Amino acid sequence: MTAAKGLRLEAERKSSTLLQPPTSSEGLSALLPPLAAYVHIPWCVRKCPYCDFNSHAAGPSLPEEEYVRAVLADLETDLMQVAGRRLGSVFFGGGTPSLFSPAALGAILEGLEQRVGFDDDVEITLEANPGTFEQAKFRDYRALGINRLSIGVQSFQADKLQALGRIHDGDEAIHAAEMARAAGFDNFNLDLMHGLPGQTLEQALDDLRLAIGQAPTHLSWYQLTLEPNTVFWNKPPQLPEDDILWDIQEAGQALLAGHGYRQYETSAYARDGRRARHNLNYWSFGDFLGLGAGAHGKHTRADGSIWRTWKTRLPKDYLAPGRPVLAGEKRLEPAELPFEFLMNALRLTDGVPARLFEERTGLPLEALCDGRRQAEARGLLADDPQRLVATPRGQLFLNDLLQLFLP
């Protein structure tokens, strides 16, 4: 998955002159992308039939202490690549991170702060599911410095929740939002799906209305897709027809906009000033530590090279004493960078400044010329020299747009 063929060699030549290491760590930090940390907690109460994440049903007890030690040891192996930089965001994902005690999550946060350091306005997000926490636990999370929640609601309707294999009901989902506010969280996201088995337009809109009624600052509203290696892939449920899916998408976006939720990414809607900083860092090709079983990371080294890393996937292997947690790493070749960058940046409805491509990849903007010219001619990319942004048509056919930047 790479950039335009005709400019590959020129891009490679020019990239060697960009992002050269400065003479001080302070100067280096000024040139490098923002840094975040993703911490994966791989356990959940029960594996959902649609889920293809690295999650595993928890047993009667969780190896919290062992896992915290493993994550901090994991962090130690990555420190050399992020020396002199600070974290702008931390995201606890899973699985269900809210299964872990505040003490365990606090130990990980303390390790991150001591070893790397936080920006003064660091955003710290915890994923949580209704039915897996108590209000006292929420207050403890808030006291740790966790200042954003992402609550996995998916639906408020009993039959849809049952079809999705969720362990909560609609009332518990509403109560979760109430508890979040009562615990002091003034910034929280609700995860909501549409295109569910047997779902009608009105049912999808009812879910949205209930979600909006909880006054979240952010909504992740995305269509259910059938992914390999899931129960739904092997035994597909009956999903709505394409015409219904289109009607749901169109009417739902209008409903969200009417209530002040602005779409800023393919599946993300936020109140003003409440966009998810952690996810924006992904989509703008920032750097991030990937800690925990199966976590993926990306970092830019002092020589300008960009690397992706991935950690040992199975929890039992990740916890095995003496076993390296780094399962693999790959340097992104200059020819791969245009596609890698655009695959993220073009998900943003406003796109990104064109200069960001050079800043984040070390390549000249000319590396995009062939693909950019074709995309603009097909009406998929805006004809704007200052920005890289998909047109509304390009947003609908994003895969077609990205293919123009393959070799």
Summary of the structure (lengths in Angstrom):
residues: 407
radius of gyration: 21.5
end to end distance: 6.8
largest distance: 61.1
contacts: 1338
relative contact order: 0.15
helix: 42%
strand: 21%
